[in-house]
Amino acid sequence: MAEQQVNRPRNPEDDWKIWTVCHPGIWLMPILFVVLLIALAVHNTVLNSPAYNFLAG
Amino acid sequence: MTGLPPDQAKEFHEQFKITYTTFVGIAALAHLLVLAWKPWF
């Protein structure tokens, strides 16, 4: 079968098309949980550096 | 089609942009506060 020619997307105007592939009803919560995991990892790293432990007195 | 139809995808993306911009704004503010407190570079 001949290689199908697909137009290259123009971003950001074509950004919305990601949701025609990744259904937010399925993937929005996993995406948000990954963002939370990253935030927790970054905060953990910062808290473990003595100079920037904003919780230590 | 594994995702949303085009019209719903555009509608969802409008809200996604608002929420994401708010998130980046709050993160930028937090970084400015830390920068004022203790510059890390």
Backbone of each chain as nested JSON, in Angstrom:
{
  "chains": [
    {"id": "A", "residues": [
      {"number": 1, "name": "MET", "atoms": {"N": [0.898, -1.188, 0.0], "CA": [0.0, 0.0, 0.0], "C": [0.924, 1.222, 0.0]}},
      {"number": 2, "name": "ALA", "atoms": {"N": [0.584, 2.253, -0.802], "CA": [1.464, 3.421, -0.909], "C": [1.485, 4.139, 0.432]}},
      {"number": 3, "name": "GLU", "atoms": {"N": [2.623, 4.702, 0.736], "CA": [2.779, 5.463, 1.986], "C": [1.752, 6.601, 1.97]}},
      {"number": 4, "name": "GLN", "atoms": {"N": [0.902, 6.653, 3.058], "CA": [-0.147, 7.68, 3.077], "C": [0.481, 9.019, 3.469]}},
      {"number": 5, "name": "GLN", "atoms": {"N": [0.237, 10.066, 2.654], "CA": [0.784, 11.387, 2.963], "C": [-0.106, 12.062, 4.009]}},
      {"number": 6, "name": "VAL", "atoms": {"N": [0.472, 12.406, 5.171], "CA": [-0.283, 13.105, 6.221], "C": [0.304, 14.503, 6.354]}},
      {"number": 7, "name": "ASN", "atoms": {"N": [-0.582, 15.525, 6.335], "CA": [-0.077, 16.901, 6.455], "C": [0.573, 17.098, 7.815]}},
      {"number": 8, "name": "ARG", "atoms": {"N": [1.688, 17.829, 7.833], "CA": [2.303, 18.14, 9.118], "C": [1.424, 19.15, 9.849]}},
      {"number": 9, "name": "PRO", "atoms": {"N": [1.215, 18.998, 11.169], "CA": [0.364, 19.949, 11.9], "C": [1.047, 21.3, 12.013]}},
      {"number": 10, "name": "ARG", "atoms": {"N": [0.223, 22.359, 12.055], "CA": [0.774, 23.688, 12.358], "C": [0.36, 23.979, 13.809]}},
      {"number": 11, "name": "ASN", "atoms": {"N": [1.377, 24.197, 14.694], "CA": [1.07, 24.435, 16.111], "C": [1.372, 25.893, 16.44]}},
      {"number": 12, "name": "PRO", "atoms": {"N": [0.655, 26.495, 17.393], "CA": [-0.37, 25.929, 18.27], "C": [-1.764, 25.854, 17.684]}},
      {"number": 13, "name": "GLU", "atoms": {"N": [-1.994, 26.321, 16.432], "CA": [-3.382, 26.37, 15.97], "C": [-3.985, 24.971, 15.796]}},
      {"number": 14, "name": "ASP", "atoms": {"N": [-3.139, 23.954, 15.602], "CA": [-3.681, 22.595, 15.459], "C": [-3.57, 21.789, 16.742]}},
      {"number": 15, "name": "ASP", "atoms": {"N": [-3.19, 22.426, 17.851], "CA": [-3.013, 21.692, 19.118], "C": [-4.264, 20.909, 19.502]}},
      {"number": 16, "name": "TRP", "atoms": {"N": [-5.438, 21.453, 19.26], "CA": [-6.703, 20.84, 19.691], "C": [-6.872, 19.437, 19.112]}},
      {"number": 17, "name": "LYS", "atoms": {"N": [-6.172, 19.154, 17.991], "CA": [-6.377, 17.863, 17.334], "C": [-5.899, 16.695, 18.188]}},
      {"number": 18, "name": "ILE", "atoms": {"N": [-5.028, 16.975, 19.192], "CA": [-4.573, 15.881, 20.076], "C": [-5.774, 15.18, 20.71]}},
      {"number": 19, "name": "TRP", "atoms": {"N": [-6.864, 15.929, 20.966], "CA": [-8.024, 15.36, 21.648], "C": [-8.88, 14.534, 20.708]}},
      {"number": 20, "name": "THR", "atoms": {"N": [-8.584, 14.577, 19.412], "CA": [-9.291, 13.68, 18.493], "C": [-8.612, 12.314, 18.487]}},
      {"number": 21, "name": "VAL", "atoms": {"N": [-7.437, 12.244, 19.151], "CA": [-6.69, 10.974, 19.245], "C": [-6.736, 10.47, 20.692]}},
      {"number": 22, "name": "CYS", "atoms": {"N": [-6.38, 11.375, 21.657], "CA": [-6.415, 10.999, 23.074], "C": [-7.745, 11.467, 23.663]}},
      {"number": 23, "name": "HIS", "atoms": {"N": [-8.626, 10.545, 23.969], "CA": [-9.936, 10.92, 24.499], "C": [-9.803, 11.42, 25.939]}},
      {"number": 24, "name": "PRO", "atoms": {"N": [-10.13, 12.707, 26.218], "CA": [-9.97, 13.231, 27.584], "C": [-10.821, 12.49, 28.601]}},
      {"number": 25, "name": "GLY", "atoms": {"N": [-11.928, 11.898, 28.147], "CA": [-12.743, 11.127, 29.074], "C": [-11.983, 9.95, 29.642]}},
      {"number": 26, "name": "ILE", "atoms": {"N": [-10.948, 9.504, 28.891], "CA": [-10.11, 8.379, 29.353], "C": [-8.8, 8.911, 29.928]}},
      {"number": 27, "name": "TRP", "atoms": {"N": [-8.194, 9.908, 29.196], "CA": [-6.811, 10.247, 29.508], "C": [-6.61, 11.499, 30.352]}},
      {"number": 28, "name": "LEU", "atoms": {"N": [-7.638, 12.319, 30.617], "CA": [-7.409, 13.562, 31.365], "C": [-6.93, 13.275, 32.786]}},
      {"number": 29, "name": "MET", "atoms": {"N": [-7.587, 12.376, 33.481], "CA": [-7.187, 12.082, 34.864], "C": [-5.789, 11.458, 34.929]}},
      {"number": 30, "name": "PRO", "atoms": {"N": [-5.448, 10.463, 34.086], "CA": [-4.058, 9.972, 34.115], "C": [-3.046, 11.086, 33.855]}},
      {"number": 31, "name": "ILE", "atoms": {"N": [-3.372, 12.003, 32.916], "CA": [-2.449, 13.12, 32.644], "C": [-2.277, 13.958, 33.905]}},
      {"number": 32, "name": "LEU", "atoms": {"N": [-3.393, 14.28, 34.582], "CA": [-3.311, 15.13, 35.783], "C": [-2.564, 14.41, 36.903]}},
      {"number": 33, "name": "PHE", "atoms": {"N": [-2.731, 13.063, 37.012], "CA": [-2.007, 12.328, 38.066], "C": [-0.505, 12.334, 37.777]}},
      {"number": 34, "name": "VAL", "atoms": {"N": [-0.116, 12.262, 36.485], "CA": [1.323, 12.314, 36.163], "C": [1.882, 13.681, 36.521]}},
      {"number": 35, "name": "VAL", "atoms": {"N": [1.086, 14.757, 36.231], "CA": [1.533, 16.113, 36.607], "C": [1.712, 16.179, 38.118]}},
      {"number": 36, "name": "LEU", "atoms": {"N": [0.779, 15.566, 38.873], "CA": [0.887, 15.564, 40.342], "C": [2.142, 14.816, 40.776]}},
      {"number": 37, "name": "LEU", "atoms": {"N": [2.418, 13.665, 40.149], "CA": [3.614, 12.886, 40.508], "C": [4.876, 13.709, 40.286]}},
      {"number": 38, "name": "ILE", "atoms": {"N": [4.927, 14.431, 39.152], "CA": [6.105, 15.254, 38.851], "C": [6.242, 16.339, 39.908]}},
      {"number": 39, "name": "ALA", "atoms": {"N": [5.107, 16.976, 40.265], "CA": [5.157, 18.055, 41.258], "C": [5.638, 17.506, 42.602]}},
      {"number": 40, "name": "LEU", "atoms": {"N": [5.142, 16.325, 42.992], "CA": [5.574, 15.722, 44.261], "C": [7.066, 15.405, 44.22]}},
      {"number": 41, "name": "ALA", "atoms": {"N": [7.558, 14.91, 43.064], "CA": [8.981, 14.565, 42.948], "C": [9.845, 15.824, 43.072]}},
      {"number": 42, "name": "VAL", "atoms": {"N": [9.405, 16.898, 42.409], "CA": [10.185, 18.146, 42.464], "C": [10.189, 18.697, 43.883]}},
      {"number": 43, "name": "HIS", "atoms": {"N": [9.006, 18.688, 44.531], "CA": [8.965, 19.204, 45.902], "C": [9.808, 18.344, 46.833]}},
      {"number": 44, "name": "ASN", "atoms": {"N": [9.823, 17.03, 46.613], "CA": [10.633, 16.137, 47.441], "C": [12.12, 16.452, 47.286]}},
      {"number": 45, "name": "THR", "atoms": {"N": [12.525, 16.701, 46.039], "CA": [13.933, 17.037, 45.795], "C": [14.298, 18.34, 46.508]}},
      {"number": 46, "name": "VAL", "atoms": {"N": [13.405, 19.33, 46.382], "CA": [13.691, 20.638, 46.985], "C": [13.745, 20.512, 48.503]}},
      {"number": 47, "name": "LEU", "atoms": {"N": [12.808, 19.754, 49.091], "CA": [12.781, 19.603, 50.548], "C": [14.003, 18.854, 51.059]}},
      {"number": 48, "name": "ASN", "atoms": {"N": [14.597, 18.036, 50.183], "CA": [15.771, 17.274, 50.619], "C": [17.066, 18.056, 50.456]}},
      {"number": 49, "name": "SER", "atoms": {"N": [16.951, 19.296, 49.953], "CA": [18.18, 20.114, 49.872], "C": [18.152, 21.076, 51.056]}},
      {"number": 50, "name": "PRO", "atoms": {"N": [19.151, 20.986, 51.964], "CA": [19.13, 21.768, 53.216], "C": [18.881, 23.252, 52.985]}},
      {"number": 51, "name": "ALA", "atoms": {"N": [19.444, 23.789, 51.894], "CA": [19.356, 25.241, 51.69], "C": [17.925, 25.667, 51.381]}},
      {"number": 52, "name": "TYR", "atoms": {"N": [17.149, 24.733, 50.806], "CA": [15.816, 25.178, 50.341], "C": [14.677, 24.474, 51.04]}},
      {"number": 53, "name": "ASN", "atoms": {"N": [14.969, 23.798, 52.191], "CA": [13.872, 23.142, 52.899], "C": [12.996, 24.207, 53.538]}},
      {"number": 54, "name": "PHE", "atoms": {"N": [11.893, 24.513, 52.838], "CA": [11.05, 25.607, 53.307], "C": [10.207, 25.213, 54.503]}},
      {"number": 55, "name": "LEU", "atoms": {"N": [10.275, 23.939, 54.92], "CA": [9.509, 23.494, 56.095], "C": [10.375, 23.499, 57.35]}},
      {"number": 56, "name": "ALA", "atoms": {"N": [11.706, 23.381, 57.138], "CA": [12.596, 23.384, 58.313], "C": [12.621, 24.791, 58.885]}},
      {"number": 57, "name": "GLY", "atoms": {"N": [12.598, 24.932, 60.137], "CA": [12.485, 26.226, 60.844], "C": [13.573, 27.221, 60.526]}}
    ]},
    {"id": "B", "residues": [
      {"number": 1, "name": "MET", "atoms": {"N": [-11.795, 6.807, 14.87], "CA": [-11.402, 7.951, 15.709], "C": [-11.351, 7.475, 17.16]}},
      {"number": 2, "name": "THR", "atoms": {"N": [-10.186, 7.624, 17.764], "CA": [-10.079, 7.131, 19.142], "C": [-10.402, 8.221, 20.163]}},
      {"number": 3, "name": "GLY", "atoms": {"N": [-10.492, 9.498, 19.659], "CA": [-10.706, 10.58, 20.621], "C": [-12.051, 11.224, 20.41]}},
      {"number": 4, "name": "LEU", "atoms": {"N": [-12.124, 12.537, 20.61], "CA": [-13.363, 13.286, 20.477], "C": [-13.567, 13.691, 19.018]}},
      {"number": 5, "name": "PRO", "atoms": {"N": [-14.824, 13.931, 18.625], "CA": [-15.044, 14.524, 17.305], "C": [-14.482, 15.954, 17.298]}},
      {"number": 6, "name": "PRO", "atoms": {"N": [-14.129, 16.479, 16.131], "CA": [-13.464, 17.793, 16.051], "C": [-14.132, 18.91, 16.833]}},
      {"number": 7, "name": "ASP", "atoms": {"N": [-15.435, 19.021, 16.76], "CA": [-16.086, 20.163, 17.436], "C": [-15.92, 20.056, 18.955]}},
      {"number": 8, "name": "GLN", "atoms": {"N": [-16.075, 18.824, 19.508], "CA": [-15.912, 18.652, 20.966], "C": [-14.435, 18.812, 21.358]}},
      {"number": 9, "name": "ALA", "atoms": {"N": [-13.525, 18.38, 20.467], "CA": [-12.088, 18.513, 20.778], "C": [-11.724, 19.991, 20.912]}},
      {"number": 10, "name": "LYS", "atoms": {"N": [-12.247, 20.82, 19.999], "CA": [-11.966, 22.266, 20.07], "C": [-12.564, 22.859, 21.335]}},
      {"number": 11, "name": "GLU", "atoms": {"N": [-13.798, 22.427, 21.685], "CA": [-14.459, 22.962, 22.879], "C": [-13.67, 22.586, 24.13]}},
      {"number": 12, "name": "PHE", "atoms": {"N": [-13.236, 21.3, 24.208], "CA": [-12.459, 20.849, 25.379], "C": [-11.126, 21.579, 25.456]}},
      {"number": 13, "name": "HIS", "atoms": {"N": [-10.495, 21.803, 24.285], "CA": [-9.173, 22.417, 24.272], "C": [-9.204, 23.853, 24.79]}},
      {"number": 14, "name": "GLU", "atoms": {"N": [-10.335, 24.542, 24.548], "CA": [-10.454, 25.917, 25.058], "C": [-10.35, 25.925, 26.585]}},
      {"number": 15, "name": "GLN", "atoms": {"N": [-11.082, 24.987, 27.242], "CA": [-11.018, 24.916, 28.711], "C": [-9.64, 24.433, 29.156]}},
      {"number": 16, "name": "PHE", "atoms": {"N": [-9.059, 23.483, 28.417], "CA": [-7.745, 22.952, 28.785], "C": [-6.705, 24.069, 28.78]}},
      {"number": 17, "name": "LYS", "atoms": {"N": [-6.781, 24.961, 27.79], "CA": [-5.82, 26.08, 27.694], "C": [-5.966, 27.012, 28.892]}},
      {"number": 18, "name": "ILE", "atoms": {"N": [-7.228, 27.271, 29.306], "CA": [-7.458, 28.174, 30.451], "C": [-6.857, 27.561, 31.702]}},
      {"number": 19, "name": "THR", "atoms": {"N": [-7.174, 26.291, 31.95], "CA": [-6.685, 25.622, 33.166], "C": [-5.17, 25.531, 33.171]}},
      {"number": 20, "name": "TYR", "atoms": {"N": [-4.586, 25.201, 32.003], "CA": [-3.131, 25.057, 31.938], "C": [-2.438, 26.407, 32.119]}},
      {"number": 21, "name": "THR", "atoms": {"N": [-3.012, 27.466, 31.537], "CA": [-2.419, 28.801, 31.693], "C": [-2.463, 29.235, 33.148]}},
      {"number": 22, "name": "THR", "atoms": {"N": [-3.564, 28.908, 33.841], "CA": [-3.669, 29.237, 35.262], "C": [-2.59, 28.497, 36.053]}},
      {"number": 23, "name": "PHE", "atoms": {"N": [-2.41, 27.213, 35.726], "CA": [-1.39, 26.398, 36.405], "C": [0.0, 27.005, 36.22]}},
      {"number": 24, "name": "VAL", "atoms": {"N": [0.314, 27.378, 34.979], "CA": [1.643, 27.959, 34.701], "C": [1.788, 29.295, 35.425]}},
      {"number": 25, "name": "GLY", "atoms": {"N": [0.695, 30.074, 35.486], "CA": [0.756, 31.359, 36.186], "C": [1.077, 31.197, 37.655]}},
      {"number": 26, "name": "ILE", "atoms": {"N": [0.402, 30.244, 38.299], "CA": [0.64, 30.004, 39.731], "C": [2.066, 29.496, 39.945]}},
      {"number": 27, "name": "ALA", "atoms": {"N": [2.531, 28.6, 39.053], "CA": [3.899, 28.067, 39.191], "C": [4.919, 29.185, 39.005]}},
      {"number": 28, "name": "ALA", "atoms": {"N": [4.652, 30.093, 38.049], "CA": [5.588, 31.203, 37.814], "C": [5.649, 32.102, 39.044]}},
      {"number": 29, "name": "LEU", "atoms": {"N": [4.476, 32.35, 39.652], "CA": [4.435, 33.182, 40.858], "C": [5.243, 32.52, 41.978]}},
      {"number": 30, "name": "ALA", "atoms": {"N": [5.073, 31.204, 42.129], "CA": [5.809, 30.482, 43.173], "C": [7.314, 30.585, 42.935]}},
      {"number": 31, "name": "HIS", "atoms": {"N": [7.707, 30.461, 41.671], "CA": [9.138, 30.547, 41.372], "C": [9.673, 31.945, 41.665]}},
      {"number": 32, "name": "LEU", "atoms": {"N": [8.864, 32.976, 41.369], "CA": [9.31, 34.355, 41.658], "C": [9.48, 34.555, 43.162]}},
      {"number": 33, "name": "LEU", "atoms": {"N": [8.556, 33.986, 43.946], "CA": [8.644, 34.113, 45.403], "C": [9.907, 33.431, 45.929]}},
      {"number": 34, "name": "VAL", "atoms": {"N": [10.215, 32.228, 45.384], "CA": [11.428, 31.536, 45.827], "C": [12.653, 32.335, 45.402]}},
      {"number": 35, "name": "LEU", "atoms": {"N": [12.59, 32.894, 44.182], "CA": [13.714, 33.701, 43.68], "C": [13.961, 34.889, 44.609]}},
      {"number": 36, "name": "ALA", "atoms": {"N": [12.862, 35.516, 45.08], "CA": [13.01, 36.658, 45.991], "C": [13.548, 36.186, 47.339]}},
      {"number": 37, "name": "TRP", "atoms": {"N": [13.168, 34.986, 47.737], "CA": [13.589, 34.454, 49.039], "C": [15.042, 34.0, 49.005]}},
      {"number": 38, "name": "LYS", "atoms": {"N": [15.369, 33.193, 47.993], "CA": [16.729, 32.618, 47.969], "C": [17.078, 32.241, 46.526]}},
      {"number": 39, "name": "PRO", "atoms": {"N": [17.734, 33.139, 45.751], "CA": [18.06, 32.841, 44.357], "C": [18.853, 31.558, 44.239]}},
      {"number": 40, "name": "TRP", "atoms": {"N": [18.499, 30.76, 43.228], "CA": [19.189, 29.481, 43.119], "C": [20.179, 29.472, 41.968]}},
      {"number": 41, "name": "PHE", "atoms": {"N": [20.436, 30.637, 41.41], "CA": [21.501, 30.724, 40.382], "C": [22.156, 32.088, 40.506]}}
    ]}
  ]
}
